[in-house]
C-alpha cells in the first residue's frame, strides 16, 4: 500500500485580493510569514489561491515552514542525535 504524506500549512491567512503590495507584505509579516518587499517567501513555501467573484475576491495564503519531504521543525525541541 502506498503511504501518503499530508502536509498541513504552518500558517493560513485570508486577505482581500485588492490590497496593495505594501499592505499585503505588512499583513503577511504580522502573521509570522517571512516575506521580502514584494511578498515572496524568503523561507519555506508560500502557496496562494484566489477565490471569489470580481469585487469580492480573496487570496488565501498557506505557508509551509519546510519544503515537501522535510521534517517539520518544532520550536523549543531538539531532535536526538546518534552517538
N, C-alpha and C positions, 0 to 999 in steps of 0.2 A: 504494500500500500504506500502511496506517495504521501509524504508528510508536507503539509502546507505551513508556511511561515506567515503569521499575521503580524503586521506592523501597525501599532497604534501610534497616532501622532502624539508628540510630546506636548504641543500647544496647538489648539484650534481657535481661530478667531474669524469672525464675520464682520466685514466692513462694507460701507457703501461703495459702489463701483465708481461713483462720481467724486471721490476725494482727490485732492491734489497730491502730487508725489510727496511733498514735504509733510502733509497730513498723514498720508499712508505710512511713511517712514517713522514718524513720531508714534503712531498707534502700534506698529509692529514692535518697535523698541520698548515701548511701555509694557507690552505683553511679555517681553523677555526674549523676543526673536532677534538674533544678531543679524542685522542687515546693513548694507552700505548706503551711501547717499541716494542711490537710485531704487532702493527697495529690494535688492538682490541679496539672498542669504550669503553670509560670509562663512558660515559653518553649518554643517548638516544639510538637509534638503528641504526646500520650501515648495509646496505644491499649491497652486491657486486654481480655483474653479469658479467660473462666473455663472450665476443663475439669475432668473427673473426676466421680466419684460422691460422694454425701453421705459425709462423713467423710474423704474423700481428695481434696477439691477443691484446685485450684491456680489462681492467677492468673498469666498471662503478660503482662508489661508490655513493650511495644515503644515506645520513644521515638524520635521523629524530630526532629532538631535544627532542621530547616527545614520550612516548610509545603509543601504539594503545589505543584509547578511552580516552586519556588525552587531556585536553585543551592546545592549544599552548600558550607558553609564549612569549609575545612581549616585547622587551627591551624598557625601559623607560615608561612603562604604569603599572598601578596597577589596580587590579580588586576591585570594590567596595565591602565592607564588610557590612553585615547586622548589624544594630544597636542593 
